[in-house]
Amino acid sequence: MDHHNHEAKNLDNSLTDPVCGMAVTKASKFHERLNGKTYFFCSEKCQIRFNTKPELYFTKQDETKILKDSHKKTDSRLIESVQQSEVKAATIYTCPMHPEIRQDHSGDCPICGMSLEPLLPDLDEADENHELKDFKRRFWWTLPLTIIIVFLAMFGHQLNWFEMEVQSWIELVLTLPIVFWAGRPFFVRCWQSILNRSPNMWTLIGIGTGAAFIYSLVGTIAPQVFPDSFVSMGRVAVYFEATAAIISLTLLGQVLELKARSQTSAAIKSLLGLAPKTARKISADGVEEDILLSHVHVGDLLRIRPGEKVPVDGIITEGSSSVDESMLTGEPVPVTKRVGDQVIGATMNMNGSLVMRSEKVGSSTVLSQIVQMVAQAQRSKAPMQRMADHVAGRFVMGVIGIAVLTFLGWGIFGPEPSWVYGLINAVAVLIIACPCALGLATPMSIMVATGRGASNGVLFRDATAIENLRKIDTLIIDKTGTLTEGQPSFNKVIAVSGYENNDVLRLAASLDQGSEHPLANAIVRAARERNFTLSKPTTFESGSGIGVKGEINGQQLALGNTALMEQLGISVSALILQAEELRAEGASVMHLAVDGKLIGLLAVSDPIKASTPEALLSLKNSGLRIIMATGDGLTTAKSVGAKLGINEVYGEVKPADKLELVNKLQKEGKIVAMAGDGINDAPALAQADVGIAMGTGTDVAMNSAQVTLVKGDLRGIEIARSLSEATVKNMKQNLMFAFLYNALGIPLAAGVLYPFTGWLLSPMIAALAMSLSSASVIGNALRLRHQN
C-alpha cells in the first residue's frame, strides 16, 4: 500500500509536503516546527526523511527567513547546504553504459551492475568517490592473503610445512575474508543480475568463483564424499587459489576502471569551476557588498573590478574595459566592452571597472547551457563494452545450461558415485567458463595501447575512442590553438615613405609598454627581441577600446585601429591596400600616427603551426574529409583555410553551432571526429564520435575529449588512427582466444569424451586451462608495445 495517506476533504492546497510535494492539511499528525515555521507531512516516512537533512527541503522563502532571523550569523555549512539544496535534492543518477537507467539515489545498474553516477557532478564532492576508495581498501587489505594462498597452492607440497589436509584448512581460513568481504560486491551484483534476469559479466564472475569456493569448501570439510581419483598429494584437490586470485584480479580491474570513469566528470567540474563564487552587488542606496552567486537575481546591478570574473550574463551600464572571452570564443584577444554591450558569465575583466545589470542567472547563463550540452553529449555515448556484455549474457546462459545438464546427465546416467561425478564435472564447466580471459581480452589491449600511445604523445581516455577512431571519415578542426599556435605574435611592420620600419616598431612598442593588451604585448616582445631601446611615455591614455595615445619625447603618438584614426582625423589611405592584404591573411592591423600624421602600420597575427600542413596532407591522403569551424571572422577563417587547402570553412560559430554541425554530420551517417583546444569546443568534443583535444589547450577541452595530443601536434591523429586499427584487431584476437578455450574446454569438462576415451577434465585441469587462456591473452596484448 502507498505510504502516503491523505484526507479526502478540507484540503488546503496552499500546504504541501516539502519532501514529496503532496497536498496536506494542518490536521496532519505528522509535523515539525523549525526556524519559526511548521512543516506538515503526509506520512511518518516523509517526516523522518525531512528530519534526517531538513536543509534539502527548504524553499527560497525559508532561506531568506533563516538568513534574516540569524542576522546572517547562521552556521556557514547550513547556508552552503541551503544554497545547494535545489541542486542536491534534484540529483539524478544514471548508468554510464545504459543512460536510460535513471533514479534519484545512488546504487548499481539493474542491467549491467555498474555503479550509477550523478548526471552532473558536485564540485564539493571528494576527488575520489567512495566506491573507488572501498575497492582499493578491499584489494590492498586482502592482496597479501591471496599471495600466501597462491604460494601455498603452488609450492606447499614441496616445502612440507604442513600435512596437506592441514594446508587445505589453512587455505580455507585465509580465503574466507577474501570471499565474504573483498568479493562481496561481486556476489551481490551477481545475485542482482539473477533477480533482474539480466545475465552479465558479474554473473559469470560470481558463479565461477562461487563454484570454485564451494567445491573447495566441501573438499576440505568432507573430503570423504569425493572418489579416490580426485585425491592428489594427500588431499582432495582444492581451488582456493583460483577463487582468491580471480577476486583480487577483478578488484584491481575495477579500481583501474573506476579511476578512468572518474575522468568523465572532470570536464563538467572544470566548467562549473569557471563561475565565480561571489558577486559584488550595488544596492539601491549605492552600498556595495559581496554576495553569494546563488543570491544574484535578474535586474541586480553588479560591480566587476579589474581582474575579476563576470558573475552572470548581462549588459554593461557603466564603464569600459577589455574582457577576455576565450572561455567562450576560443580566441586569445580580449574584446573591448562599453556601455550597452553584452557580457557573459565566467569571462574575465582585464583592466577597467565595470557595472553591469544581470539578465540571465542560474541555469539560464551561457556557461550553464554549455555544461548541459557537455553532460548530454557525454551521456549519449554507447560504450564499446555494450556488445561484449550482450555476448556475455548469452554466454552465461549457455554455460549455466551446460553445467546443469552436466550435473543431471552424470547424476542420472553416470557410474557410481554418479552425483559426485556430476557435481565435480559441473564445477569444472563453471571454472573453465569463468571469464578471466574474456574479462582481460579488452582491458589488456587497451592498457598496452594507451601506454604505447602515451609514448608517442597520444593520450586515449577510454576504449570507445580507440574503437571509433579507426572508423572516422570526417574531421572537424578548430582554428585557434589547433591549426594555429593560439598566441598572438608580431607579424609585420610597414612604414610610409620617409620613415624606417624599425622606427615605427620602436615607437609603437614604447607607447604600448603601458598597455596590458595581448596585441600590445606581442609588439613589445618583438621590439625587445630586436634589442630596441624603448622610451618611456610621459603621458599615456587607454580605455577607448580602439587604441592607445600618449606623449614620447615631446611627440604625440596614437596607435590603434581605423576607428581611432578616423576619430583623430588622420588619413590611412597611404597604406590602405597593404592593410587589406594583411587582414585577408588573418592579421590584426594597427596604425601608428605621430603628431597627427600616419607613419606606418603594424600587423599581429596567430601563426599556423609548423606541423599543421604536413598533418593535414597526411589526413587528406588517408581519405578524411577535413572541415574547419572557428569562432574567428569568416574572412580570416577562409584565408587560413586557403593557405592550408581546406575547402569547407565555417566562421563566426558559437559552441552550440559547433555542436549542431557535429550532430548534422552524424545524422548524415558520418563518423565524426572533432579536434579543438578551447572551452568553446567542449560540447562538440563531447558529442563527436571521437573528441581530440590539444594538450596545449584548456583543461576543459582535454577533459571533454576522448583523445589528447600532448604536444598539440595534429600529426598525432594519424598515429592514433594507426594504433586504433592495431588495437581493435588485437582485441578481436584476444576474444577469439578466450572463446576458443571455452569452446574446447567446456565439452571436455562436461565429460562429452568420457564414453569414448575415458577422459575427464578435473577442476584442477580446468583452472590450468583458464590460466593458459589468460596468459595467451596477456601475451598477445603485449605485442602492441611494438606497434609503430
Residue pairs with C-beta under 8 A, 6 or more apart in sequence:
3 43
3 45
4 20
4 22
4 42
4 43
4 46
5 42
5 43
6 22
6 23
6 24
6 42
7 25
7 27
7 28
10 25
10 27
11 23
11 24
11 25
12 23
12 24
12 25
12 26
13 23
15 23
15 24
15 25
15 26
15 40
16 22
16 23
16 24
17 23
17 24
17 40
17 41
17 42
17 46
18 39
18 41
18 50
18 57
18 58
18 59
19 41
19 46
19 49
19 50
19 57
20 42
20 46
22 42
24 40
24 41
24 42
25 40
26 40
28 40
28 41
28 42
30 40
30 41
30 42
30 43
30 44
30 46
30 47
31 38
31 39
31 40
31 41
31 47
32 38
32 39
32 41
32 47
32 50
32 51
32 54
33 39
34 54
35 62
35 65
35 66
35 69
36 65
36 69
37 62
37 65
39 50
39 57
41 47
41 50
50 57
53 81
55 78
55 81
55 82
55 85
56 81
56 85
56 88
56 89
57 85
57 89
58 66
58 82
58 85
62 82
63 82
63 83
66 74
66 78
66 79
66 82
67 74
67 79
79 292
80 124
81 88
83 292
83 294
84 122
84 124
87 120
87 122
88 122
91 104
91 118
91 119
91 120
91 122
92 102
92 103
92 104
92 118
92 119
93 102
93 103
93 104
93 105
93 106
93 107
93 116
93 117
93 118
93 119
94 101
94 102
94 116
94 117
94 118
94 119
94 379
95 101
95 109
95 111
95 112
95 114
95 116
95 117
96 114
96 117
96 261
96 264
96 379
96 383
97 109
97 111
97 112
97 114
97 382
97 383
97 385
97 386
97 389
98 109
98 111
98 112
99 379
99 380
101 109
101 110
101 111
101 116
102 119
103 116
106 115
106 116
106 118
107 115
107 116
108 114
108 115
108 116
108 188
108 189
108 192
109 115
109 116
110 192
110 196
110 198
111 196
111 198
111 200
112 198
112 200
112 201
112 202
112 389
113 189
113 192
113 193
113 200
113 201
113 202
115 131
115 258
117 261
117 264
117 265
118 265
119 375
119 379
120 268
120 272
120 371
120 375
121 265
121 268
121 269
121 272
123 269
123 272
123 273
128 262
129 258
129 262
131 258
132 255
132 258
132 259
132 262
134 185
135 185
135 251
135 254
135 255
135 258
136 255
138 181
138 182
138 185
138 251
139 182
139 248
139 251
139 252
139 255
141 182
142 177
142 178
142 181
142 182
142 244
142 247
142 248
142 251
143 248
145 174
145 175
145 177
145 178
145 244
146 178
146 241
146 244
146 245
146 247
146 248
148 174
149 171
149 174
149 175
149 178
149 240
149 241
149 244
149 245
150 241
150 244
150 245
152 167
152 170
152 171
152 241
153 171
153 240
153 241
154 241
156 162
156 164
156 167
157 164
157 233
161 167
162 170
163 234
164 233
164 234
164 235
165 220
165 223
165 234
165 235
167 235
168 216
168 219
168 220
168 235
168 236
168 238
168 240
169 220
171 216
171 220
171 238
171 240
171 241
172 216
172 217
172 220
172 238
172 240
174 240
174 244
175 213
175 216
175 240
175 243
175 244
178 243
178 244
178 247
178 248
179 209
179 213
179 243
179 244
179 247
182 247
182 248
182 251
183 209
183 247
183 250
183 251
186 202
186 205
186 206
186 209
186 247
186 250
187 206
187 210
189 202
189 206
190 202
190 203
190 205
190 206
190 207
190 210
191 206
192 202
193 199
193 200
193 202
193 203
193 206
194 203
198 393
199 392
199 393
199 396
199 397
200 389
200 392
200 393
200 396
201 388
201 389
201 392
201 435
201 438
201 439
203 393
203 396
204 392
204 395
204 396
204 399
204 433
204 434
204 435
204 438
205 246
205 250
205 434
205 435
205 439
207 396
207 399
207 400
207 430
208 246
208 430
208 431
208 433
208 434
208 435
209 242
209 243
209 246
209 247
209 434
211 426
211 427
211 430
211 431
212 239
212 240
212 242
212 243
212 246
212 427
212 430
212 431
212 434
212 763
212 767
213 240
213 243
214 427
215 238
215 239
215 423
215 424
215 427
215 763
216 238
216 239
216 240
216 243
218 225
219 226
219 230
219 235
219 236
219 237
219 238
220 236
220 238
223 231
223 235
223 236
225 417
225 420
226 236
226 420
226 424
227 417
227 420
227 421
230 236
230 237
230 424
230 762
231 237
232 764
237 762
237 763
237 764
239 431
239 763
239 764
239 767
242 431
242 434
242 767
242 770
246 434
246 436
249 436
250 439
253 439
253 443
256 443
256 447
257 443
260 461
260 462
263 461
263 703
264 378
266 699
266 703
267 374
267 378
267 682
267 686
267 700
267 703
267 704
268 371
268 374
268 375
268 378
269 703
270 698
270 699
270 700
270 703
271 367
271 370
271 371
271 374
271 679
271 682
271 700
272 371
274 309
274 327
274 346
274 367
274 679
274 700
275 293
275 309
275 311
275 345
275 346
275 365
275 367
276 293
276 308
276 309
276 311
276 346
277 292
277 293
278 290
278 291
278 292
278 293
278 311
279 290
279 291
279 292
279 293
279 296
279 300
279 302
279 311
279 312
280 288
280 289
280 290
280 291
280 302
280 303
280 304
280 305
280 308
281 288
281 289
281 290
281 291
281 296
281 300
281 301
281 302
281 303
282 288
282 301
282 302
282 303
282 355
283 289
288 303
293 311
293 312
294 362
296 302
296 311
296 312
296 358
296 361
297 358
297 361
298 358
298 359
298 360
298 361
299 357
299 358
300 357
300 358
301 317
301 355
301 356
301 357
301 358
302 311
302 312
302 314
302 355
302 356
302 357
302 358
303 353
303 354
303 355
304 310
304 311
304 321
304 343
304 349
304 353
304 354
304 355
304 356
305 349
305 353
306 321
306 349
306 350
306 351
306 352
306 353
307 348
307 349
307 350
308 348
308 349
309 345
309 346
309 347
309 348
309 349
310 323
310 343
310 344
310 345
310 346
310 347
310 348
310 349
310 356
311 345
311 358
312 345
312 358
312 359
312 360
312 361
312 365
313 342
313 343
313 344
313 345
313 358
313 359
313 360
313 361
313 364
313 365
313 366
314 342
314 343
314 356
314 357
314 358
314 359
314 360
315 340
315 341
315 342
315 343
315 356
315 357
315 359
316 337
316 338
316 339
316 340
316 341
316 342
316 343
316 354
316 355
316 356
317 339
317 355
317 356
317 357
318 339
318 354
318 355
319 339
319 352
319 353
319 354
319 355
320 336
320 337
320 338
320 339
320 352
320 354
320 543
320 544
320 545
321 336
321 337
321 349
321 350
321 351
321 352
321 353
321 354
321 543
322 334
322 335
322 336
322 337
322 350
322 351
322 352
322 517
322 545
323 334
323 335
323 336
323 337
323 343
323 347
323 348
323 349
323 350
324 334
324 347
324 348
324 350
325 331
325 334
325 335
325 344
325 347
326 332
326 678
326 679
327 346
327 347
327 348
327 367
327 678
327 679
327 680
327 698
328 344
328 347
328 366
328 654
328 655
328 679
328 680
329 631
329 678
329 680
330 478
330 480
330 481
330 630
330 631
330 676
330 677
330 678
330 679
330 680
330 681
331 480
331 631
331 632
332 480
332 481
332 486
332 487
332 488
332 518
332 606
333 488
333 518
333 519
333 588
334 350
334 517
334 518
336 545
336 546
337 343
337 354
337 545
338 545
343 354
343 356
344 365
344 366
344 367
345 360
345 365
345 366
345 367
346 367
350 516
350 517
351 516
351 542
351 543
352 543
360 366
362 368
363 369
363 372
369 656
370 655
370 679
370 682
370 683
373 655
373 656
373 659
373 682
373 683
373 686
373 687
374 682
374 683
374 686
374 704
377 659
377 683
377 686
377 687
378 686
378 704
380 687
381 464
382 464
383 462
383 463
383 464
384 442
384 463
384 464
384 467
385 442
385 463
388 438
388 442
388 735
392 435
392 438
395 433
395 438
395 742
399 429
399 430
399 433
399 742
399 746
402 429
402 746
402 750
403 426
403 429
403 430
403 433
403 750
404 426
405 750
406 422
406 425
406 426
406 429
406 749
406 750
406 751
407 419
407 422
407 423
407 425
407 426
408 422
409 422
409 750
409 751
410 418
410 419
410 421
410 422
410 425
410 426
410 751
411 418
411 419
411 421
411 422
412 418
414 421
414 422
414 751
415 421
421 751
421 760
424 760
424 762
424 763
425 749
425 750
425 751
425 760
425 761
427 763
428 749
428 750
428 760
428 761
428 762
428 763
428 765
428 766
429 746
429 749
429 750
429 766
431 749
431 763
431 766
431 767
431 770
432 741
432 742
432 745
432 746
432 749
432 761
432 766
432 767
432 769
432 770
433 742
433 745
433 746
434 770
435 738
436 770
436 771
436 773
436 774
437 734
437 737
437 738
437 741
437 770
437 773
437 774
437 776
437 777
438 735
438 738
438 739
438 742
440 734
440 738
440 774
440 777
440 778
440 781
441 731
441 734
441 735
441 737
441 738
441 777
442 463
442 731
442 734
442 735
444 734
444 777
444 778
444 781
445 727
445 730
445 731
445 734
445 781
445 784
446 460
446 463
446 466
446 727
446 731
447 781
448 781
448 782
448 784
448 785
449 460
449 466
449 723
449 726
449 727
449 730
449 784
449 787
450 459
450 460
450 466
451 785
452 723
452 784
452 785
452 787
453 459
453 460
453 719
453 720
453 723
454 710
456 716
456 719
456 723
457 695
457 709
457 710
457 711
457 713
457 716
457 719
458 707
458 708
458 709
458 710
458 716
458 719
458 720
458 723
459 695
459 707
459 708
459 709
459 710
460 466
460 706
460 707
460 720
461 705
461 706
461 707
461 708
462 706
464 706
465 690
465 691
465 706
465 707
466 723
466 724
466 727
466 728
467 724
467 728
468 671
468 689
468 690
468 724
469 673
469 690
469 707
469 720
469 721
469 724
470 721
470 724
470 725
470 728
471 671
471 689
472 624
472 671
472 672
472 673
472 689
472 690
472 721
473 623
473 624
473 625
473 670
473 671
474 624
474 625
474 627
474 665
474 670
474 671
474 672
474 673
475 619
475 624
475 625
475 626
475 627
475 672
475 673
475 674
475 675
475 717
476 627
476 628
476 629
476 658
476 661
476 662
476 665
476 672
476 673
476 674
476 675
476 684
476 688
477 483
477 626
477 627
477 628
477 629
477 646
477 675
477 676
477 714
478 628
478 629
478 630
478 658
478 674
478 675
478 676
478 677
478 678
478 681
479 628
479 630
479 632
479 637
479 640
480 486
480 606
480 630
480 631
480 632
480 677
480 678
481 676
481 677
481 678
481 694
481 696
481 697
481 712
482 675
482 676
482 677
482 694
482 697
482 712
482 714
483 608
483 609
483 612
483 628
483 640
483 644
483 714
484 606
484 607
484 608
484 609
484 612
484 640
485 606
485 607
485 608
485 609
486 606
486 677
486 696
486 697
487 518
487 606
488 518
488 519
488 521
488 522
488 588
488 604
488 605
488 606
489 522
489 525
489 526
489 604
489 605
489 606
489 607
490 505
490 522
490 523
490 525
490 526
490 602
490 603
490 604
491 582
491 587
491 603
491 604
491 605
491 607
492 582
492 587
492 602
492 603
493 501
493 504
493 505
493 508
493 600
493 601
493 602
493 603
494 501
494 504
494 575
494 578
494 600
494 601
494 602
494 603
495 501
495 503
495 504
495 599
495 600
496 574
496 575
496 598
496 599
496 600
499 599
499 600
501 600
502 530
502 532
503 599
504 592
504 599
504 600
504 601
504 602
505 523
505 526
505 527
505 530
505 532
505 602
506 527
506 532
506 533
506 534
507 535
507 552
507 557
507 592
507 594
507 599
508 523
508 527
508 559
508 590
508 592
508 602
509 523
509 524
509 526
509 527
509 528
509 532
509 534
510 527
510 534
510 535
510 536
510 537
510 552
511 537
511 540
511 548
511 550
511 552
511 557
511 559
512 520
512 521
512 523
512 524
512 548
512 559
513 524
513 534
513 536
513 537
514 537
514 540
514 542
514 548
514 550
515 542
515 548
519 588
519 590
519 604
520 548
522 604
523 590
523 602
523 604
524 534
527 534
528 534
535 552
535 553
536 552
537 550
537 551
537 552
537 557
538 550
538 551
538 552
539 550
539 551
540 548
540 549
540 550
541 548
541 549
541 550
542 548
542 549
544 560
544 564
544 567
546 560
546 561
546 563
546 564
546 567
547 558
547 559
547 560
547 561
547 563
547 564
547 590
548 558
548 559
548 560
549 556
549 557
549 558
549 559
550 556
550 557
551 557
555 594
555 595
556 594
556 595
556 596
557 592
557 593
557 594
558 564
558 565
558 568
558 570
558 592
558 593
559 590
559 591
559 592
559 593
559 602
560 590
560 591
561 589
561 590
561 591
562 572
562 579
562 591
564 591
565 571
565 572
565 591
565 593
565 598
568 593
568 596
569 596
570 591
570 593
570 596
570 597
570 598
571 598
572 579
572 591
572 598
572 601
574 598
575 591
575 598
575 600
575 601
578 601
579 589
579 591
579 601
582 589
582 601
582 603
582 605
583 589
583 635
583 636
584 635
584 639
585 605
585 639
586 605
586 606
586 632
586 635
586 636
586 637
586 639
586 640
587 603
587 604
587 605
588 603
588 604
588 605
589 601
589 602
589 603
590 601
590 602
590 603
590 604
591 598
591 600
591 601
592 598
592 599
592 600
592 601
592 602
593 599
608 640
608 643
608 644
609 712
609 713
609 714
611 713
611 714
611 715
612 644
612 714
613 644
614 715
615 713
615 714
615 715
615 717
615 718
616 626
616 644
616 645
616 646
616 714
617 645
618 715
618 718
619 626
619 714
619 717
619 718
620 626
620 645
622 718
622 721
625 648
625 670
626 646
626 648
627 646
627 648
627 649
627 650
627 661
628 637
628 640
628 641
628 644
628 646
628 648
628 649
628 650
629 650
629 653
629 657
629 658
629 661
629 684
630 637
630 650
630 651
630 653
631 652
631 653
631 654
631 680
632 651
632 652
633 651
633 652
634 649
634 651
634 652
635 651
636 651
637 649
637 650
637 651
637 652
638 649
638 651
640 646
641 647
641 648
641 649
650 657
650 661
653 661
654 680
655 680
655 681
655 682
655 683
655 684
656 683
658 674
658 676
658 680
658 681
658 683
658 684
659 683
659 684
659 687
661 684
662 672
662 674
662 684
662 687
662 688
663 687
665 672
666 672
666 687
666 689
671 689
672 688
672 689
672 690
673 688
673 689
673 690
673 691
673 692
673 717
674 681
674 684
674 685
674 687
674 688
674 690
674 691
674 692
674 705
675 692
675 693
675 694
675 714
675 717
676 684
676 685
676 691
676 692
676 693
676 694
676 697
676 701
676 705
677 693
677 694
677 696
677 697
677 698
677 701
677 712
678 697
678 698
678 701
679 698
679 700
679 701
681 693
681 701
681 704
682 700
682 701
682 704
683 704
684 691
685 691
685 692
685 693
685 701
685 704
685 705
686 704
686 705
690 706
690 707
691 704
691 705
691 706
691 707
692 705
692 706
692 707
692 708
692 709
692 717
692 720
693 701
693 702
693 704
693 705
693 707
693 708
693 709
694 701
694 708
694 709
694 712
695 702
695 708
695 709
695 710
695 711
695 712
696 711
696 712
697 712
702 708
707 717
707 720
709 716
709 717
709 720
710 716
722 787
722 788
723 784
723 787
726 784
726 787
727 784
727 787
730 780
730 781
730 783
730 784
733 780
734 777
734 780
734 781
737 773
737 776
737 777
737 780
738 773
738 777
740 773
741 769
741 770
741 772
741 773
741 776
742 773
745 761
745 766
745 769
747 753
748 759
748 761
749 761
749 766
751 760
751 761
753 759
754 760
761 769
